[in-house]
Amino acid sequence: MDAVIADINTLFVRLTRFYEKLATFTGPDQDAFPHTLHDAQTRQAADPGEYISLRSDLFDCKAVFNKFIAEGPELDAVKATAIQQLQRAQSMMAKIEQADADHAELNELRTLKRKFESTQNNQETLVKVVRSAATTASKLDIVEKLQHERDDAQAEAAQLRTERQNESAELIQLRQARDLYNERGDEIARLRTERQNDSAELAQLRQARVLYNDREFEIGRFRADAAQVQTDRAELARLRLHNTNA
């Protein structure tokens, strides 16, 4: 009987230790088992050594219970309590093991999700790369177009500079020609003025010459008349003298 009591005490001590560890693992309330997979995974991942120790204690409880069933007397009340506690412990452990299996499955799903996200990210990266390449190609086309436009503008500017230089040289020649034309115009105007002055002077000289000729003719006529008068006077004096002598 003492051995049976010792086995019962050992069983309840181990069950008490199991529930204490279970309370540490799940919370202060023995019924506060993690109802979500995330909670179980979080607690299991927080202390995997405690989880293994918890399973070991449950196996010890099973061993003591089996020994108690095999060797102990028919103590229905004690056996019922022990069976109930052991079943509850087994249920708790089954939930933990299920959580462990779910955790493994979730890890696999997470791995697949990461692979999918990686593939999706790779696809998105590829799309971004393609879009970036398209954008880069578009930018390169724009840059090439701008370079062509710049080259055309530079060529046109060079042509305009050449034309401007040519026009500047031609303008200089035209200005020189204009200055020469103006100088010749001034000279022609001066010559015309001089010719007009000479013409006026020549007309005056001609008039003076005509007047001089007229006066010269008149003077000659006057001289002839004076000579005739002298002749007539001499003849008259001779006649007077002759008459006097007669």
Residue pairs with C-beta under 8 A, 6 or more apart in sequence:
1 73
3 71
4 68
4 71
4 72
4 73
4 75
7 64
7 67
7 68
7 71
7 72
8 68
8 72
8 75
8 78
8 82
10 64
11 61
11 64
11 65
11 68
11 82
12 82
12 85
14 57
14 60
14 61
14 64
15 61
15 82
15 85
15 86
15 89
17 57
18 54
18 57
18 58
18 61
18 89
19 30
19 89
21 50
21 53
21 54
21 57
22 30
22 54
22 89
22 92
23 29
23 30
24 50
25 43
25 47
25 50
25 51
25 54
26 32
26 33
26 34
26 43
33 92
33 95
34 40
34 42
34 43
34 99
37 99
37 102
37 103
37 106
40 95
40 96
40 99
40 100
40 102
40 103
41 99
41 102
41 103
41 106
44 51
44 96
44 99
44 100
44 103
45 103
51 96
51 100
54 93
54 96
55 93
55 96
58 89
58 90
58 93
61 86
61 89
62 86
62 90
65 82
65 83
65 86
68 79
68 82
69 79
72 78
72 79
